[in-house]
Amino acid sequence: MSHRQPDVVGFQTGPRTASLVSTGYSTETGAGVALEWVATATSNSPAVLRATVTNRNEFRAKFRTSSVPPFDRVSFSRLRGSDRSDDGTLNLAPTEDHPLVDEPPEYERRDGGHWHATEVPPEQPDSLWLDPDESVVGEYYLLGGSDADDIAPGRYRFGNPPDGFAISVWDTDAPGPDGDSALAGTDLPPFPDADAMAWYHEADATTEVYLEPSAEEAVVPGRLDFEFVNRSHEIVEGNPLEWHLYKLSDGEWLHVAPAVTPLPSRRLYPGNTRTDALRVFHGEPVPCDDGHDVGHLGGGRYAFTVGMDDRATHAVAFDLLGDPVEVTPSDAISSVERDGDSLSATATYGDPDDEWSRRARYTLARVDSPPADAEPPRFVAEQVLRREQLRDALGLLREYDAAEVTIEAYDSTRPPFGVRESLFVEYDGATYRVATAADE
């Protein structure tokens, strides 16, 4: 879902759009700063930003202006790692009517069309005394660097986190990703239940909202990073904790991870981004402090998506290079007995001391064909390895070349192991019936 966002200005002087990544912030000392655009850049005047600083304390307080930009002494920002001379500098210069300065700023419009400072902007005081709920309102011209003819696209940070704010600038005519995708021209099926797809490899320079990967190929184990970029004039809403990993198999996307998704919500303002790190492993995943850790992944084509709603499902297709994963029993299987083509196994699932726990049985049997009205889901190894009982049952059947296996273990779920009625599944070209029972 998206909403029109007023805190974005498209310059009339050249192909640049500027967005307030946030419209305000608060400091630990009790100051609140609100921000809004009041004018865009025209042939007659630079873009104008209005800022209001308010004392939210119940007492008179003194604030260091360095902690409440753009009220700091000289408010400017340089792109991190910028090597483009002065192009990567933005100034917020107090306007002629600003209450904290006595001198007007010096600026001019350059051949590139943008407005630039010609001198260091007038200095504001080092501190402010404010009564409870008292505010100071100041307006600022957005000006490029004094030695530059252009304003470089990028994210300009004013102040040091957690205080301060950022202004994102991008090319109005080319907000999309740079360069060509390695999968350009590839025709891929949509995800199940997706109304519309927005693939990264189909994005171009004019695409305003997109999910961009750090690479479109990785070796297992490895890492890929994804950045969801909003360079539209609208807020994009979504779930900051939602992500999904799919694997392509026989022309169909099969969901691999995660098993459960929390349901908070978040707004992504124009010019802002969301980043996700995906770490992939062939065996058990190694827990990391940030990102998503997914194990039991073999080589193949995958896709990654995030829960941001822009009337389309934004996704990145990529290839993992690695050996196939095999479905084998887990260490939870403690004993196995054979009787002809049938196996009986015990497992250490569950907690025998849990008051709701009881002995339960999970039976998997190979069948020639399912009933006519059944539509068994098809699984690949990466999915099976995430389903404890199915993994162990299939692994035992394949290891012992048997036709049926019953695994007995403690279980506290109702119905047992989450299976209410017999169901059918497909794996590796064969069909299986799943049934459960429990000692009540």
C-alpha positions in Angstrom: 0.0 0.0 0.0 1.3 3.5 -0.8 0.3 7.0 0.1 1.2 10.3 -1.5 4.0 12.0 0.4 4.2 15.8 0.5 7.8 15.9 1.9 9.3 15.4 -1.5 10.2 18.2 -4.0 11.1 17.9 -7.6 13.5 20.6 -8.7 12.3 22.8 -11.6 16.0 23.8 -12.2 17.3 20.4 -13.2 16.7 16.6 -13.0 16.9 16.3 -9.2 14.4 15.2 -6.6 14.9 15.7 -2.8 13.1 13.9 0.0 13.1 14.2 3.7 13.9 10.7 4.9 12.1 11.6 8.1 10.0 14.6 8.9 11.3 15.2 12.4 13.2 13.8 15.3 13.6 14.1 19.1 16.8 14.4 21.2 17.6 12.9 24.6 17.8 16.4 26.0 14.1 17.1 25.3 14.2 19.0 22.0 11.8 18.2 19.2 12.6 19.2 15.6 9.9 19.2 12.9 10.8 19.5 9.2 8.9 20.3 6.0 9.5 21.6 2.5 7.8 24.9 1.8 9.2 25.6 -1.7 11.0 23.7 -4.5 13.9 25.0 -6.5 12.9 27.3 -9.3 14.6 29.7 -11.7 14.0 32.4 -9.1 14.9 30.8 -5.8 16.4 27.7 -4.2 14.4 25.0 -2.5 13.3 26.0 1.0 13.2 23.8 4.1 11.3 24.9 7.2 12.5 23.6 10.6 10.9 24.1 14.0 12.7 23.3 17.2 10.6 23.0 20.4 11.5 22.5 24.0 9.5 19.5 25.1 10.7 19.7 28.7 8.6 21.1 31.6 11.4 23.5 32.4 13.5 26.1 30.7 16.4 24.5 29.0 19.5 25.3 27.1 20.2 23.3 23.9 23.5 23.0 22.1 22.6 23.7 18.4 25.1 21.1 17.3 22.5 18.5 18.5 19.5 20.0 16.7 20.4 20.5 13.0 19.7 22.4 10.9 20.0 24.9 13.7 23.7 24.1 14.2 26.2 26.8 13.6 26.9 25.9 9.9 24.6 23.2 8.6 26.1 21.1 5.8 26.5 17.5 4.8 29.0 15.7 2.6 28.2 12.3 1.0 30.1 9.6 2.7 33.1 8.5 0.6 32.4 11.3 -1.9 35.3 11.8 -4.3 33.4 14.2 -6.6 35.0 17.4 -5.5 32.3 19.6 -4.0 29.4 18.0 -5.9 28.7 15.7 -2.9 28.1 18.6 -0.5 24.7 20.1 0.5 24.3 23.3 2.5 21.3 24.4 4.5 21.8 28.1 4.6 19.5 30.3 6.8 17.3 32.5 4.7 17.2 36.3 4.8 14.3 36.3 7.3 15.8 33.7 9.7 15.5 34.8 13.4 18.9 33.5 14.4 21.2 35.3 11.9 21.7 39.0 10.9 23.3 38.5 7.5 21.8 37.1 4.3 23.3 34.1 2.6 25.4 34.4 -0.6 24.3 32.1 -3.4 23.9 31.9 -7.2 22.5 29.7 -9.9 25.2 27.8 -11.8 25.3 26.6 -15.4 24.2 23.2 -14.3 20.9 24.8 -13.3 21.2 24.2 -9.5 21.6 26.8 -6.8 24.9 26.9 -5.0 26.5 28.7 -2.0 29.2 31.2 -3.0 30.4 31.8 0.6 30.1 29.9 3.9 26.5 30.4 5.1 25.9 32.8 8.0 26.6 31.2 11.3 23.9 30.4 13.8 24.5 30.6 17.6 26.1 27.7 19.5 23.2 27.3 21.9 19.5 28.2 22.4 17.6 28.9 25.6 13.9 27.9 25.3 11.0 28.0 27.8 8.7 24.9 28.1 6.9 24.5 24.7 8.7 27.5 23.2 9.6 27.1 19.6 11.9 28.7 17.1 11.0 28.5 13.4 13.7 28.9 10.8 13.8 28.5 7.0 16.8 27.3 5.0 17.9 27.4 1.4 19.1 24.0 0.0 22.3 24.9 -1.8 25.0 22.9 -3.5 28.7 23.2 -2.7 30.5 26.5 -3.4 33.0 24.9 -5.8 30.6 22.7 -7.7 28.3 22.9 -10.7 26.2 19.9 -9.8 24.4 18.3 -6.8 25.4 14.6 -6.6 22.6 12.1 -6.0 22.9 10.3 -2.6 21.8 10.4 1.0 23.0 13.5 2.9 23.1 13.1 6.7 22.7 16.2 8.9 23.8 15.6 12.5 25.1 12.5 14.2 22.8 9.6 15.0 20.6 9.2 16.9 20.0 13.0 16.5 19.6 14.7 13.2 18.0 13.8 9.9 18.8 12.9 6.2 17.9 14.3 2.8 17.9 11.9 -0.1 18.6 13.3 -3.5 18.2 11.3 -6.8 18.1 11.8 -10.5 14.5 12.6 -11.4 14.8 11.1 -14.8 16.8 8.0 -13.7 15.8 6.9 -10.2 16.3 3.2 -11.0 19.3 0.9 -10.6 22.5 1.5 -12.5 23.7 -1.0 -15.0 22.1 -4.1 -16.4 21.0 -7.3 -14.6 22.8 -10.5 -15.4 19.3 -12.0 -15.8 17.9 -9.3 -18.1 15.5 -10.8 -20.6 14.9 -13.9 -18.5 11.2 -14.9 -18.3 10.2 -16.2 -14.8 6.9 -17.4 -13.5 5.2 -15.4 -10.7 5.1 -16.4 -7.1 2.1 -18.4 -5.9 -0.8 -16.0 -5.1 1.1 -12.9 -6.3 -1.1 -10.5 -8.2 1.8 -8.8 -9.9 5.6 -9.2 -9.9 8.3 -6.5 -10.0 11.5 -8.4 -10.7 14.9 -6.6 -10.3 16.1 -8.0 -13.6 13.1 -6.2 -15.3 13.8 -2.8 -13.7 15.5 -0.1 -15.6 16.8 3.5 -15.0 13.2 4.8 -14.8 12.0 2.4 -12.1 11.2 4.3 -8.9 10.7 1.4 -6.4 12.8 -1.7 -6.6 14.6 -4.5 -4.6 18.3 -4.5 -5.5 20.8 -7.3 -4.7 24.5 -7.1 -4.0 25.0 -9.9 -6.5 22.9 -12.3 -8.6 25.1 -15.3 -8.0 26.7 -16.6 -4.9 28.6 -19.7 -3.7 27.2 -21.8 -0.8 28.1 -20.9 2.0 27.9 -17.2 1.3 26.0 -14.0 1.7 23.8 -11.7 -0.4 22.5 -8.3 0.6 19.3 -6.8 -0.6 18.2 -3.2 -0.6 14.6 -2.1 -1.1 14.7 1.4 -2.5 11.8 3.9 -2.6 12.5 6.8 -5.0 8.8 7.6 -5.7 6.7 10.4 -4.3 4.7 8.0 -2.2 5.1 6.3 1.2 5.4 2.5 0.8 3.9 0.5 3.7 4.9 -3.0 4.7 6.2 -5.5 7.2 9.8 -4.8 8.2 10.2 -8.4 9.4 8.7 -10.1 6.4 10.9 -11.9 3.9 10.6 -15.0 1.8 13.0 -17.3 0.0 11.8 -19.5 -2.9 13.4 -22.1 -5.1 12.6 -22.6 -8.7 11.7 -26.2 -9.5 10.2 -27.4 -12.8 8.9 -24.0 -13.6 7.3 -23.4 -10.2 8.4 -21.3 -7.2 8.4 -23.4 -4.0 8.6 -21.6 -0.7 11.7 -22.5 1.4 11.8 -20.1 4.3 10.8 -18.8 6.8 8.2 -20.9 8.5 6.6 -18.1 10.4 6.4 -14.3 9.8 5.6 -11.7 12.6 3.1 -9.0 11.6 4.3 -5.5 12.5 4.0 -2.7 10.0 6.3 0.1 8.8 6.2 3.1 6.5 9.1 3.6 4.1 9.3 7.2 3.1 10.5 8.4 -0.3 14.2 8.4 -0.5 14.5 5.8 2.3 15.7 2.2 2.0 15.3 -1.1 3.7 18.3 -3.5 3.8 18.3 -7.3 4.3 21.2 -9.7 4.6 20.8 -13.3 3.5 23.4 -15.9 4.6 23.1 -19.2 2.9 24.6 -22.6 4.2 24.7 -26.1 2.8 24.3 -27.6 6.2 23.0 -26.3 9.5 23.0 -22.4 9.5 25.4 -20.5 11.7 23.4 -18.0 13.8 24.4 -14.4 13.1 23.5 -11.2 14.8 21.9 -9.5 11.8 20.1 -10.7 8.7 18.5 -14.0 7.8 20.4 -17.3 8.2 19.1 -20.2 6.0 20.6 -23.6 6.0 20.2 -26.8 3.9 20.4 -25.0 0.6 21.7 -26.7 -2.6 22.6 -25.2 -5.9 19.9 -23.8 -8.1 17.9 -20.7 -8.9 16.3 -18.9 -6.0 14.3 -15.7 -5.4 14.2 -13.3 -2.5 11.3 -10.9 -1.6 10.4 -8.6 1.2 7.1 -7.6 2.7 6.7 -4.1 1.2 3.4 -3.4 -0.5 3.7 -1.3 -3.7 0.8 -3.0 -5.5 3.4 -5.6 -6.7 5.6 -8.2 -5.2 9.2 -6.9 -5.5 11.7 -9.8 -5.9 15.2 -10.7 -6.9 16.1 -13.9 -8.8 19.6 -15.2 -8.2 21.6 -18.4 -8.6 23.3 -20.4 -5.8 26.4 -22.4 -6.8 26.8 -25.6 -4.7 26.2 -29.3 -4.4 22.7 -30.6 -4.1 21.4 -31.2 -0.5 20.3 -34.7 0.4 17.3 -35.8 2.6 18.8 -37.9 5.4 17.4 -38.7 8.8 18.3 -36.3 11.6 20.0 -37.1 14.9 16.6 -37.2 16.5 16.1 -40.8 15.3 17.2 -43.1 18.2 16.2 -46.5 17.0 15.0 -48.3 13.8 13.5 -51.8 13.4 12.5 -53.4 10.1 9.7 -55.8 9.2 9.7 -56.6 5.5 9.1 -53.3 3.7 8.0 -51.5 6.8 10.1 -49.6 9.4 9.4 -48.7 13.0 11.5 -45.9 14.5 11.6 -43.9 17.7 12.6 -40.3 17.9 13.6 -37.9 20.6 11.1 -35.1 19.6 9.0 -33.5 22.3 9.3 -33.3 26.1 8.0 -36.4 27.9 7.6 -34.3 31.1 5.3 -31.8 29.4 1.8 -32.2 30.9 0.2 -32.0 27.4 2.7 -34.5 25.9 1.7 -38.0 24.9 3.1 -40.7 22.7 2.2 -40.1 19.0 2.9 -41.8 15.7 3.8 -40.3 12.3 3.4 -42.7 9.4 4.6 -42.1 5.9 3.8 -44.7 3.1 4.7 -44.7 -0.6 1.6 -45.0 -2.8 1.2 -45.7 -6.5 -1.2 -42.7 -6.9 -3.2 -40.4 -4.7 -7.0 -40.3 -4.8 -8.5 -38.4 -7.8 -9.7 -35.5 -5.6 -6.3 -35.1 -3.9 -3.9 -32.3 -5.0 -0.6 -33.3 -3.2 1.9 -30.5 -2.8 5.3 -31.1 -4.4 8.4 -30.6 -2.2 12.0 -30.2 -3.0 14.8 -31.2 -0.6 15.3 -27.7 0.7 11.7 -27.7 1.9 11.7 -31.3 3.3 14.8 -30.6 5.4 12.8 -27.9 7.3 9.9 -30.3 8.2 11.2 -32.5 11.1 9.0 -35.5 10.8 8.7 -35.5 7.0 12.5 -35.2 6.7 13.1 -38.2 9.0 10.4 -40.3 7.5 11.6 -39.7 3.9 15.2 -40.1 4.9 14.6 -43.5 6.5 12.6 -44.8 3.6 15.4 -43.8 1.2 18.2 -45.1 3.5 16.5 -48.5 4.0 14.8 -48.7 0.6 11.5 -49.3 2.5 7.9 -48.5 1.5 6.5 -47.4 4.9 7.8 -46.0 8.1 6.2 -45.2 11.5 8.0 -42.8 13.8 7.0 -42.8 17.4 7.8 -39.8 19.7 6.4 -37.5 22.3 4.2 -34.7 21.0 2.0 -32.1 22.6 0.3 -30.6 19.5 -3.4 -31.2 18.7 -3.8 -32.9 16.2 -0.6 -34.9 16.6 2.3 -33.4 14.7 -0.2 -30.9 13.3 -1.8 -33.4 10.9 -5.6 -33.7 11.3 -6.4 -36.0 8.5 -4.4 -38.2 6.1 -2.8 -36.2 3.4 -0.6 -36.8 0.4 2.7 -35.2 -0.7 5.0 -35.6 -3.7 8.8 -35.7 -3.5 11.4 -36.7 -6.1 8.8 -38.2 -8.5 7.0 -40.3 -5.9 3.8 -39.9 -3.9 3.4 -40.5 -0.2 0.5 -40.7 2.3 1.0 -39.0 5.7 -1.1 -40.2 8.7 -0.8 -39.6 12.4 -2.3 -41.1 15.6 -1.8 -40.5 19.4 -2.4 -42.1 22.7 -5.0 -39.9 24.3 
